Amino acid sequence: MSHFWTIMKLELKLTWLNWVTWLMVLVMLIIGALCASSNRSEPWSTWAHLGDTGFFMSLILAFCTGNQIHRDSVQRLDGIVLSTPVATPVYVCGKYLAGLVSLLLLAGSGLLSALVVDQLPTGTHAFLIFSPLFYAPLGAQPYLIGWVWLVLTPITFGATFVLACMTLTRGQRVIASLAILPIWILPLFLVSSIPQLLDITAAVFFPAYSLAPADTPPSTPINEFLRQHPVLWKNSPPPADLVQQVMHLSLAETPPSPIPALFLWNRLFFLGISLLLLVLTIYSTHVLRRRAV
């Protein structure tokens, strides 16, 4: 067990000494702040904004990981580490979990910035690329629910998928990128044809938030209220007498109720695939290690 923690701490140190990691912190902070400012401007679209945030965060972070084992090989650190009595599963899992922890910390920085911006005072003016804060804070609950449903599983799957691709292809990041892009992009356009179990983005479950041709918005209390008060669509401060009703109806729809039962199975499916990919990575690393002897 001591070998596991040693490998994990070494990997974490290498990751956080890299300037790219801190650049990603800045990117995640901006994405989280954009999400919160958009929610404070259009609270009825909170779940859509959380979905967009989860999509961009998980895809960007997937591109920033996966080279742990290949980097050791290029820098000839693997020979040093594996020359000690370290079992291959311990080596791979230490590398993988360190990478996953780093990605979750990066995503957590985005969540933190969203929670901070959500608590800022209301304002009627936009700031740089951030929307004006017309409405009251939503509170932490929508963000925590959104991160659990829409961010954690895609990040976990993306980290495992890219690690497996990079290991099997001996560090060919282009191949890993070309393999992962369709998994994220296609569901946004193939809402009506892609099986629900294979959609990592959740666009199939919430088609109103996809990039497919839009149908008539579903008849929900908040949508009916918006149709009755078109003034709310204008990019200007809402009438004071409508603000409380908008917030109440918007929070009631975040997350949309009820969450489809198959959505839970979808998340479990991708977590199960992640576990299988980790096993495949361990096996392929073991084979490479034997050949190197």
Disulfide bonds with the S-S distance in Angstrom:
none
